[in-house]
């Protein structure tokens, strides 16, 4: 399938060639900018198991084509803000199993008609063999893979900085940035040869150079960075920082935090479309020219919900063989499970789900202690046959397993910080950190559950009436032996956590980032692979197979049980 844009992308040459010289013609120029972000492998319009409809790139295609038909293809720009290559069976299969020919994501992105794709932190997590291949394949379709703040030693860009398009009679510059905090989450082999610059200051300098060189009529900045607070204090969430500080920009698009957000100001708008292709960001840029001079300028952004039932039929048919290949690979049986596993049970206390992860990590490493969190918010593995797809429900990320040496007091501090992510001091009504959306009446947790780490290898309690620093009491190691504050223990955890992800090591244990490499003492395969191997050794997975991981519970027993059940009922009602 050849792109309608350009058959091969050489840096800037073909994109710039499409931009004619001269000022825009007199009159009103209206550009429609569509955006996705954090698609995380939601490429196909149905599940692999029950074939239930879901939002996907094929729904994006359907809406984008309707907008193109209404306004003209040359007046629509489609951009993705990163994290395309990880989080779903199709992505894993295309990254590591079916490595022949052009990458499936590149073929899909071309068919949908993306103009540019930004590099996300989870795209980097796939490793250089994958993101290098994807970048080349996207380039063959004329789709640049952008990340201006991923720089080589000496300051040159590792990826492409920006691209320029002729859209709506305007010369439009699109500059992309990846997440500045990647080194805090991923081991060095994933990003070797790169450094990641904070967007504060750097983005404006890089942008100024591009504007001076290209002299565009409109500027769009796309950053795989969460919305944030706008106070300059969140390296991974710098969207509002850009909105507050960037000059010479018409539209800012961000992603990473999976939370849809829109803010419209007089001359610029900020847009975050959320995740999993469930929504599209739509920014409209309108500029009036007279005598070659822009006399009026307006930008406005909105969020468009994608209907899971509306997928592009021609695209679905064109990629049917790819879907069937992924589905067959996904549905192969790997064993049996004796009890239904619900991932949300990990929020309410010790459960089969996290005990299984702890057991896998402890067995694989020989560590005394394990840290693990529920990485799937509300997944269910029904009692009976387990399929390969169930491993993605249990563990959706490609995290490798590592061990670190931590003192007993640091382990307690880590747990204090972790439980503070999801607990408040019990106030008689709530114990979980949660809030109610006044418009929808729906309750949600304030922190992501992937930062709700519990510990395996210990016996301990968590007091819901305590406050930060007083909740955790470690009674012993799992085998009953004494746990000592001044003893050094080997602790198993994800590479994300050991690199400082979620701040549990940095702010919880009070370690400096420079200390982390010397504390690491072991590296192991990806955790999902280890889980699959464990199931192979135990064809019928039972809670008894997770014996020896220790115990933990919220106390006081009756009070904690009632309060947490009430909160869980609010959060998960009608789900």
N, C-alpha and C positions, 0 to 999 in steps of 0.2 A: 504494500500500500504506500503510494507516494504522497507526501504532504502537499497541500495546496499552497504552502508557504515557500519552502525552499528544500531541495533534496539533501543538501549537506550544509551544516552550519560551520563556517569559519569565523573566528572572533570578529564580530561586528559587521563583516563585509557584506553579507547578504541582507541582513536586517537593515543596515544603513542604506543599502542600494535602493530599498523600497521607498526611501524618504526623498521626495523631490525638494529642490531648493526653493527659497522664496517664502514670503509671508503668506499666511492664510488669506483666502479670498474674503471680501467683505460679506458680512451677514453673520448669522448665528450658526455656530458649530456645536453639535451635541454629541458627546462621547459617552457611551455606556460601558462601564467597567464591571465585569462579573468576577467574583472571587470565591474560591474554596480554600480550605486549609484543614490540616489534620484529618485527611481522608482515611488514613491508616488502613489501606487495603480494601476499602469498601468499593470494589470495582464492579461487582456483578449485582443484578437487581433481585437476587433471591438467596436464601440460605442454602448451604450445601446439604443439610440434613433433611428438613421438612419442606424445602423449596418455598418457604413463606417469603412474601415480598419484603424488600428492605430498600432503603435509600442507597444510591450508588452513583458512580460516574455516568451511568446510562440515564439516570434521571437528570443529572446536570446537563447532559447532551440534549435531552428533550427540551428543557427550559431555555438553554442557550440558543438552540436553533429557532425557537419561537420568537426570541428577542431579535435574533438576526433577521428573521423573515419580516418582522414588523418595522425594524429601523435600518436595515441594510447591513450586510456582513462587515463592510468596511467601517461601520460606526460602532462596532462592539469589540472590546478587548477582554479576553478571558485569561485569568491569572490564578495560579495555585500558590499558596503561602507555605507549603512544605509539610513534611511528614506524610509522604505518599507511600513509602516502601516498606512499611512495617505495621503489624497489628492484625493481620488476617491470613488465613490459610493460603489464599491466592498469592499474596506477597511473598510468603515464605517459600512456597513452591517455585515461584518465578526467580527468587533470589538464589536459592541453593540447590534445588532439585532439577529443574528444567533450565539449564544454562546455555542451551544451544540456540542460535539465532538471536533476533532482536528481542530485548526484554519486553515482556507483556505490558508493563506499565507504559513504556514508551509508545507502543503501538496503540494502546488505549488513549493516551494523552493526545496523540496525533488525530485519532478519529474524532474525539470530542472537540478538538480545535483549540487546544490551549496555545496561548501565545508565549508564555514563559512559566517556568516552575522554579520555586525557591527551594534551596537546600534546607531541610529541617534537621533537628538534632537526632531524631530516630532514623532519618535517612543516612546520616553519618554512622549511626550505630550498626548498620548492616555491614560495614567494613569497606575498605577501599576497592576490593574486587567488584563489589556490587555497585556502589555509587559511581565508581569510575565507568563501569559498563553502561549504567543507566544514563550518565551524562553524555557519553558518546552516542548512544542510541537516540536520545532526545535530540542531540545535535544533528543527526542524520535527517530528522524531520523538521529542522529549522526551529526547534524549541530550545532556547537557552536555559541552562541550569545555573541559577544565579546565587551568589553569596559573596558580596564585596568585602565583608569583614572576616572572611577566612583567608588568612594571608600566610605566605611562605616566609621563611627566614629572609630578612631583607625588606619585607613589606610588600612584595608583589602578590597579586591575588592568586589563590589556588584555583578557584572557579572563575567564571565570568562575572564582572561587576554589574553590567547593565546592558540593555538593548534598546533600540530606538525603532519606532513604528510610525507609519503614516496611517492615521485613523481619524475619521471624521474631518478630513482636510487639515488635520493638525499633525505636527511633528511631536510625537509623544515619547518621552524618556521614561523607562521603567528600570528602577534600580532595586536590587534585592539584597537582603541581609539575612544571615542565619542567626541562631541563638548564640549569644555571647558567652553563655555559661556551660558550653559543651564539655570543656575539660574537667568540670566538676562532676560529671556524670559517667564519662566513658573512659575505659583504659586507653593508654596511649596508642596501642596498635590500631585502634579504630580511626584516629585522627593524625597519625604520624605525618610530619611535614607541614602541619598547620598550626597557626595560632588564631585565636578568636578574639577580636577586639570589641570592647564595649561600644555600643552605638552612641553613647553620649560623647559629643564632640566629633568622633570619628565619622559618623554618618554625614554630618554637615560638610566636613572637609572633603570627603569622597564625592559627595553630591555636587559641591561647588565646582570641582574639577570637571565633572561630566557636563554640567550645565554650561560652563565656559567653553568647552570644546564643541558641544553639539548644538547649543543655542536652541533648545526645544521650545515649543509653544505650551506644552503641558508636562507636568512631572508627577509620576506615581512612585511612591516608595512602598515596597512590600517587605515585611520583616517577619521571620519566624520567631516572634517574641510576643509574650502575652501582653494583655492590655496594661496591667499593673495599676499602681496608685498615682503615678506621675510625680513622685517625690524624689526620683533619682536613686532610690534605695533598693531596687530589685533588679539585679543583673539579668535575670531570665525573663522579666516582664517589663519591657521598655517601650511598649506601644504609646502610652500616655506621655512618656518622656519625649518621644518624637513629636507628638502632637503639640506639646507645649513649647518645643524649642526649635523645630526645623523651619527654615525659611526657604521660600521658592518652591513649595510643594503644594499640589492641588488635592491629592488623595493619598492617605496612608492606610495601608492594609496590614493587619497583623494576624497572628495565629498562636498556637502553642498551648493555651490554657483551656481550650475546648469550650469556652464560654462566649456565646454570641454577644456582640456589643456594637453599638453605633453611637457616634457623637458627631453632630453637625455644628460647625462654627461658620463664621461669615465667609471665609475664603478657603477653608480646608475641612475635610471630614475624615474621621477615623472609623474603620470598619473591621470587625472580626466576625467571620461567618460560622464559628463553632466547628463541629467535627462530623466525621463519618458521612459527608455529602448529604446531611439532613437539611442543610440550609445553603443558600447562595447569598453572598454579599452582592449588592447592586448599588454602585455609585454612579450618579449622573453628573457629568461635568459639562457645563454650558458656557461658551465663550462667544462674545459678540465682537466682531472686528469691523473697523472702518478705516479706510486708507492704510491698511496694513498694520493698524494699531489696535490692541485689545482695549475696548472701551468698557465692557462689562464682563463679569465672571461670577459664576455661581457653581457650587458643588453641593450635592445632597446624597446621603446614603440611606439605605434601608436593608432589611433582612428579608429574604424570600424563603418560605418553607418549600421543601421539595416533597412532592407526593410520591410515596414509595410505589404506588400502583401505576405511575406514569413513567415508564422507561422507554427509551428509543428502541422501537422494534427492529429496525434495520441493524442497529449496532448490536443488539442482543443476538440476532441471527449471525452476524459476522464473527462474533466471538463465542459462539455456542460450543465449538470443539474445545476451546480453551477452558471454558467452564466445566465441561464434562471431564476433562483431564484432571482438573483440580479436585472436582467432586469425587472421582474414583480414588484418587490418592488420599483424600480426606476421610472417606468412609470405611477404610480398611480397619477391621477389628484389631484391637491390641490386647484385650483382656476383659475381665468382668469386675464390677464393683458391687460389694455386698449391701451398701447403704447409699441412699441418695445424698449427694454432696451439694450443699448450697453455700456459695461463696460469701453471701451476706452474713452468714452465721459468725464469721470472724469478727464482725463489728461488736457483737454481743458477748463474746467471750471465747474461751478455748473451744476448738471444734476440729472435726475430722479434716477439713480442708487445710488449715494451717499446720496441723499436726503432721500431715503428709509432707508438706514442703519442708518442715523442720527435720523430719526423719530422713528425707532424701539428702538434705544438706549435711546433716551430721554424719550419716553413713559414708557419703562420698569423700568427706574431708578428714574424718577422725577428730573433728573439733569438739571441744567441750560444750560450746554454746552456739546457738543459731539465732539469727534475726531474720524475720520474714513478715511480709504484709500481704493482705488480700489485694491482688493486682486486678482482679475482675470484680466489679461492683456488685453485680446481681446475677451471677451465672448459676446454672443448675446442671448437674450431671445425674441423670436418673439411675436408679438402681438397675443393674443388669449389664448388658454388653457395653463396654467402653470402645469408642472409636478413636482414631487418631485425632479427629477434630476436637475431641474432649480435652486434649492436652492444651489446646489454644484457649479453651475456656478457663482451665486451671491456671495457665501461665501464658499470657498473650505476648510477653516481651522477650526479645533475644538477649537476656542478661546472662553473662557468665558468672560462675560461682568463684568467690575468692575467700581467703581467710586473712584475718587481721589479729594482731596481738593487742588486747585491751586489758587494763587493770579492772578489778572488780568494781571499784568506785566509779570508773568510767562507764561500765555496763549499766549500773544503776542510774547514772545521770542520763545515759542514752534512753533508757526506758521511761524515765520521768519526762523527757522531752517528747518522746513518741506518744505516750498516753495523753499528754497535754494537747496533742493535735486533735483528739477526738472526745475528750472529756472536759466538762466544766465541774467546778465544785457543786455538788448536788444542792439545788435551791428549792427542793420540794416539788418541782414540776418536771424539770429536765436534768439529765445528766450528760447527754451527748451534745457536742457543739453543733448546733443546727439553727436554722432560721426558716421562717415561713414567708413565701412569696405572697405579698398582699393581693396581687392581681389574680393569681391562680389558686391560692389557698394550699399549694403544695409545699411540703417541708423538704429540706435538703440539708445534707451535712456541709459544714463550712470548709472543711479540709478534704483533700482527696484521700481516698482510702489506701492508696499505694504508699502513704506515709504513716499508716497505722501498724507499725512494727510491734510484734510480740516476740518473746524469747522462747526458744526451745533449749532444753538442757538444764533448766532451773525449775525450782518450786518457789512460787512467789505469789503475792497478793497485790491487788490494786484497790486502794480505798477511795470510794467515790465521794466521801466527805472530806477528803484531803484536798489540798491545793498543790500547785506545782512545786516539786521538791520534797513533798511529804507523802506521796501516794504509794510508792513502791516499797514493799518489804520482801527481801529475798530470804527465804527460809533455809534453803540448802541447794546444792546441785541436784540434778535429777536422780542420781544414785544415792542420795541421802547424805553425802559427805559435805563437809563445811564449805561454805562460800566465803572467801576472804576478800575484803576491800582492797588490800595491798598485794594480792596475788595477780599474776599475769596469766590471762586465759587466751586460748585460740578460739576465735569467733568466726563462724561461717556467715556470709552475707552476699548480696549481689555486688557486682562490679560497680553498678550505679551508686549503691549506698557507700561502698568503700572509697569511692572517688569524691564523696561529699554530697551526693544527691539527697535532696530533702533536708539538708542541714542537720540531720540527726547525729552524724559524727562530729561536725564542726561546732554547732551550737549546743548540741546535747552533751557530747564528751568534752567539749572545750579544747579540741585539738586544732592546731594551725594546719592549713592546707599543706605547708611545706613538710609537716611531720608524717603525712599519710603514707608516702612511699616506703619509709623505713619501718612503718608498722605492718605493712603487708608481708605475708610470708608464704602464700600459696595461691596458685591459679588453677582452675579446673574447667571442665567443659560447660556448655550452656545448660542452665538449670532445667529447661524443658526437656532436653535430651536425657538428662539424668533421671527425670521423672519417668520418661518412657522406658528406660532401662530397668528402673525399679519395678514397674508394672510387668515387664517381661519376666522378671524373676519371681513375681507374685501374681500368677494369672488371675487369681480372685483377690482383688484388693479389699482388705478389711481394716477396720480401726485397730484391731489387735496388732497389725503389722507396724503400726506407728508407736508401739509401746516403747517406753524409755526416753521420751522427749520431755518428761517433766510435767508439771501442772501449774496452771495459774487461774485465778478467778478474781472477779470483782467482789468486794466486801463493803458493808455487811451483806450477807448472803440474800436474805429475803428482800431487804430494801433495794439493793442493787438490781436484783432480778426483776422486780416489779417495775422499777423506774426505767430500766433499759428496754424492757418489753414494750412499755407504753411509747417510748420514743421510736422504737423500731416500727411499731404499728403505724405511727404517723408518717414516717419516711417512706415505707414500702407499701402503703395502702394502695389497692387497685393495681398492683404490679404483679 
